[in-house]
């Protein structure tokens, strides 16, 4: 081209037919007569106009993309191209289908090398997202296969193309546009001698696809987190402590937060009344308040329309002491989580037992995970939760020194990167001189993200002021995680070598 003055995508019209025919014949010069008939074009335009587009350079057709919508389950595994386009009325097209089927895409030889094909593919992807379709599929030709047909199978050919041992311009282009091969189609396109009549069934997944539901759904894509950086202070009674807790819940709910996260052992000030006892006895007295706090939090979650993560509290179960907490949902339901790894201090001083519950929780804001303090320093736990579809990991913590806090912070950031999720941590600040083994606290609550272009470069969405009582409110976009899983610079979840190693449960919850 001497000079490109204008490049535009336009819907195909019947007036374009003669020029489209010439462009098609030029693109498929090795397959004479392989052009669309006027009746077919007219039908495609009438049933699905937004699926038929041309790209024009300086007003001339340089390329074209044609497509229909199909019900993916209705396509037989070994269908042929004729099964899709053989009926001139295109009965295969289903406006209520779930998948975009590409029936043709080409760029005229004179216009190749200008990356125009990518524009056609990008349009299809955007169309797929706008129509909420599962993805895009088509049968891709392998025009260079005839050069290797006497030596390798089509499957081996595809593998060698993927490993860069063989160059195939068509397959390489599709792979670079995020399509992946699903299977080989035999006898797909009659007369395609270059491909041996084989084709590769290619697929692109729409990460934004939402399965239609007849039930109303309140699931949100942008979730607001309310983190409570709790000040340890003396309380005369449980009622005083709950009054302060309700104040913070009221505050973060006033900012329309979806979650309120309390720290680990936020109720520890109540142990001051038992400071004359031994430390194991005092914390067992504290455990006596847990059932009441759980019930009060559940009531507050409903009345303030917010999901409350209770931090953690001691509780006696069958005569044994555990460190656990409750997810109090705004629909009134309550679920328990437990600390899996107790610290050496918890075991030695209090006789704390290890928990066993490792699970994700379904909420109106998607799947979440909750790990208590020390647990976030064990990557296997969060990996199990990530495999269950966790989007947000909440970590209530309690650390006395800055180096203890650094362990929690750095491990939490690592969990966000390796599991491609958000991690929210909340801790307590201040001093408790009248409670043994709970003298000082250090915290800086924060929300961490993966490190990629759609997120903060340092992986920190928001941070509280260190060692100051406050709330931290931050929004996290769940759709960005979906995009990251597929289009991220790296794919920490997808690229795991599960053929070499795996993380698995030893016991079920």
N, C-alpha and C positions, 0 to 999 in steps of 0.2 A: 504494500500500500504506500502510495506517495505521501498521503496526508490523511489522517483520521480527524474529521471535523465533528462527528456525532456518532455515539453508540447508544442504542436504546433497546430496551425490552418492550415488546408489544404483544397484545393478544393477536393470535392468528385470525384472519378474516378470509372469507371465501374469495375476496378480490385478490388475495395473495396467491391463489392457487397456481397460476401458470409460472410465476417466479419460484414458488416453492418446488414445483415439479423439476425445474431446471437445476435448482440447488441440490435437490435430492439425488438426481442423476449424476451430478458432479461429485457428490460425496461418496456414492456407491457405484463408481464407474466400473468396478470389477464384477458387479452384479446387475447386468442390463435389465431394464424393466422394473427395477425395485423402487418404485415410487408409489405414493399414495394416490388413489383415484379420487376424483372430485366428490363423488358420492360419499366416500369414507370421511373425507375432511369435513364435508357439510354436516355429517352426522355427529362427528366428534365435537364440532363447534356448538351444535345444538344441545347436546347432552351435558357437556362439561367445558364451557368456554374458557374458564380460568386455568384449565389444565393444558391448553394448547397455546404455546407462545413461540415467537420468533425473535431473534436478535438481529437488529439491523445496523449496519455500518454505513454511514453516509447515505442512508435511505435504502440501501440494498440488503436483501436477506443474506445474512452470513451464516446463520444456523437456526436450528429448530428443535423444540422438545415437545413431544406429544405424550399424553398420559390419560389413564382412566383410574377410577376408584374401584377396588375389589374387596370382597370379604376374604380375608387371608385364609380362613379355614376351608373355603370353597375351592381353593387352588390345589389341585392334586400335586403330590410331591414331584411327579415326573411329567408335568404338563409340557406342552409344546407352544411355540409362538402362535401357531394357528389356532390353538385352543383359546388364546386371548383375543386375537384380532380377526379370526376367520369369519365370524358372523358380521356381515356388513352393518347390521343394526347395533353391534356392540352391546349385546345383552349382558355380557360379563360386567359391564359398568353398573355399579350399585352405589347410588348416592348416599346410602346409609352404611356403606362398607367402612372398613377400618384401616385400609392400606392403599397407598398410591402406587400404581403399577406403571412404570415407564415403558411405553411401547416403541418409542424412537427418540433418539437424540443424535444430532450430528452438527459438525461445523464444516463448511465448504473448504476445500483444500487451500484456496487463496487466502483464507482468513485464519488458518491454523497458526499457533504460536503466539496468539494475542491473549490467551487465557479467557477466551470467550466462553468455552465450555464450562468453566467454573461458574460463570454467571448464571448459566442455565441450571446447573445443579443447585446453586444457592437459592435460586427462585423456587425450585421444587421443594427444597427443605423448608423455606419460609411458608410456602403454601401448605405443606404438611402440618406445620405447627399451627397455622391459623385455622385449619380445618380439624385440628385435634385428631390426627391420624397416627396410628402406631409407628408408621415408618414408610420407607420407599423400597420397592423391590423391582427387579427386572432380570431378564436373562442376558448376561453379557457375553458377546462373541469373544473368541480367542483366536484371532486371525493369523497369528504366527504359529499356531499349534501344528500345522501341516509340515513344518520344518523338522519337527521332533516326533511325529506320530509313530514312526517305526521304531522308536527307542524307549519312549516313556508313555505312561497313561495320562489322561487329562488331569487326574488328581495330582500326579507327580509333577506335571507341568505347572500347575498352579502353585504348588509348594516351592518350586524352583524360582518362579516369578516373585513370590513373596520374599524369598531369601536373596534376591538380586542375582541369582545365577543365570537367569534368562530375562531378557528385556521384552516386555509386551506392552506397547504403548496404551492399549485400551485398559487392560487390567491395572496397570500401574496408575493410570489416571483415576480409575475408580477407587483404588485403595487410598490414594492421596486425598480423596474427597470423603473419607471416613466410611466408605462402604466396606463390608466384609463378605467374603465368600461363604455361602451356606452349604451348597452341594453342587454336583455336576448334573446337568440336564442332558440326557442322550436324545439325539434326533430332534433337537429343539427347532432349528431353522432349516427347513428343506432347501437344498441347493447351496448351502454355505460350505463349500469344499475347503476353504482355507481353515475353517474351524473344525472340519470333520463332522459337521452338523452337531457338534457339542456346544454347550454354553455353560457359563457359570452363573448360578442363581445368586445374585448379589443383594445385600440388604443394608439399609441404613436405619438405625433406630432413633425415633424421636424421643429424646430424653424428657421432653415436656408433656408427653402424652398423659392424659388423665382418663382412666377408664370411666365411661359414662355410668352413672348410678341413678336409679329411680328414687333413692333415698336422699333427702337433703343432706349436704355435707358442709361442715364448718371448718374443714381443714384449711390452714392458712399457708401462704408461701412466705410471707414476711412475719417473723415471730419476734415479739418484744420480750426481752428478758429483764427482770428486776432483781438485782443482786443486793442483799442486805449485809453490809459490813457492820457487824454487831459489836457494840461497846459492852465489854464486861463491866458490870457495876453491881453494887449490892441491891438486892430486892428483898423487901420485908416478907413477901408472900408470892405464891404462884399467881395470884390475881394481878399483882404489880407487874410481874414478868409478862403475863399475857396482855396486859394493857399496852406495854411497850411494843410487843410483837404485833398487836393489832394496829398500832400507829404506823408501823412500817408497811404492813400489808395494805392499809388504807392509802398510804402515800404512793406505792408502786402501782396499785390498782387505779389510782387517780390518773396515772400516766398511761392507762390502758395496757398495762403489761399482761402478758399471757402466763408468765411464771413468776413466782416469788421464791427465791432460794435463800434459805437460812444456813448458817455455818454448822459445823460439827460441834456438839456439846454446847450449843448456845445457852442451854438452861443450867449450865454448871454453877452460876451464882447461887442457886437454891441450896447447894451443898454447904453454904456457910453456916446454916443452922445446925449442921452435923459435924462441924469441924473438931468437936471434942472426941469424936469417934475415930476408930482406925480408918485408914483410907479405903480399904475394901468395904467396910461397913457403911461409910458415908455415901459411896457411890451407889450402893444397893438401896439406900434410902431415897436417893435421887431417882432411881429407877421406878419408884412408886408413883411419880408424877407423870410418867410417860403416857399411860392410857388416857389420862384426862387431857393432856396437851394434844394428843392425836385427835380426840373428839372435838376439842375446841378449834383446832386447825381445819378440820373437815367442815365444821359449821361456817368458819370464816371464808373458806374457799368458795362455798356456794353463795354466801351473802355478798361477797366482794367480786364474784365472777372471775376468779383467778385460780390457776393451778399452783398449789403450795407444796414445795419440797421442804420438809420439816427440818432440814439439816440432819443431825443424828443425835440420838439420846440413848442412855443405858436402859436396858429392859431385861427383866428376869423371865426366862422361858424354861419351864420344867426344871426349875432350881438352878439354872445356869445363867450367867450374865453375858449379854450380847451388846454390841454397839450397832444400832440399827436406826432406821428412819422410815418415814411414811410419805408417799406421794398422795396428797389429798387433791383430787380432781374437782373441777368446778361442776361436774355433773353429780357430785355427791359420793362417788366411789373412792375407795382407799386401797392402796397397795403398799406392801412392805419391801424394803430393801435392806441388806445386811452388809456389814463390813467383813470382807473375806480375809484380809490380812490385818490382824491386830499388831500394833507396834510392840517391840520388846517391853517398853514401859507399861503399856496397857495390860499385858499378860503378867508381868512381874509384880506390879503394884496393886492392880485391881483384880487379877484373876479373870480377865476378859476372855471369852471364848470366840473362836473364829466362826464366821457365818458361812452359809452355803448357797445363798440365792444369787445367781448370775443371770440376769434377764433384761430384755428391753421392755419398755412400757408404752403401750399405745395411748396416745393423747389426741386431743382435737387439733394439735399442732404437729402431728406426726410421731414417729418413734423416737423415744429418748432413752438414754442410759443414765444411771446414777452410780458413781463410785465414791466411797467415803475416804478422803484424805490419802492415807498410805496406799490404798488400792490403786491409785492412779500411777504409782511408780512400778506397776507390774503390767507391761504392755499386752500380755496375753488376754487379760480380762476385757479390755476395750476392743481388742480384735474380735473376740467372740461376739460382742455387742454390735460391732460394725457389720459382721457377717449376717446379723439379723436385721440390718437396715437402719441402724441408729443414725440420726441426723444431728442430735445435740447431746453432748455428754455433760452432766452436771456433777460438780465435785465440791461438796461441803467439806471444809477442812479446818483444822486447828493446829497451828504451829506456834511454838514459844519463841524461837529464835529466827534470825534472818536466814541462816543457812538451811534450817528446816523448811522455811517458806520457799527458798530457792529450789529445793528438791521437788516440791509440789508444783511450782510454777513451770520449771523447765520440762518436767515430765508431762504436764498437761499440754504444753505447747507441742511436744513431740507427738502426743496422742492425736492432736488436731491434724498434723501433717500426715502421719502414717495411715490414719483412718478416714481422711478426707471429710472431717466433720467439724462442727463448732464445739468448743469446750468452755464452759462457764465455771469459774471457781469463786467461792465466797468463804471468807474467814472472819474471825473475831479479833478485836484489838483491845488494848487496855490491860488492866491488872486486876487480880483478885487476891489481895493479901490475906483474906480470911478463909481461903480454900486451899488445903494442901494439894500439891501436885498440879495446881492450876494457877501458878503465881503470875506468869506474864504471857502475853500473846503478841504475835507480830503477824500482820496480814496486809496484803494489797489485792483486793478482789479484782477480777478481770474476765474478759471474754476473748478467747483466742480463736483464730481462723486458720485454715490451710494457707500456704504461701504460694499464691499464683496471681496472675494479672488481675483477676476480678476481686481480689482481697487485698488488705493492707500488706505492703511488701515485707513488713516485719512480723506479720501474723498476729498482730494485736489489734482487735477491734475497739476495745475500750478498757481503761484501767481506772481504778479508784485511787484516791490519795492514800499513800501508805499510812497506816496506823492512825486513821481518823474515822470516827463514826460517820457513816454516810450511806446513801443508796447509789447504785450504779445502774442506769437504764440503757440498754443497747438493743438495736434491731439486728436480726440475722436473717438473711435471705436464703431459704431452703432451695429455691430454684437454681441458685448459683452452685450449690453442691451437685445438683443433677448435671449441670453443664460441665463442672470440673471432672466428674467421673468419666466423661467421654472425651472432652476436648482439652483437658488440662495439659500443661507442659509435660508432666509426668503422670503416671497412673499407678499410684501406690497400691491400690486395691487390686486392680486388674493384673498388674505385672508380678504378683507374688508367684513364686515357683512352688505351687502346691504339689508338683511332681517330685520335689526334693524334700519339702518340709510341710508340716501342717500344724495348726493349733486346734485341739479338740477337747471336748468336755470329758472328764472322767466319770462324773456323776450328773444326773439330771436334777433340776431344782425340785 
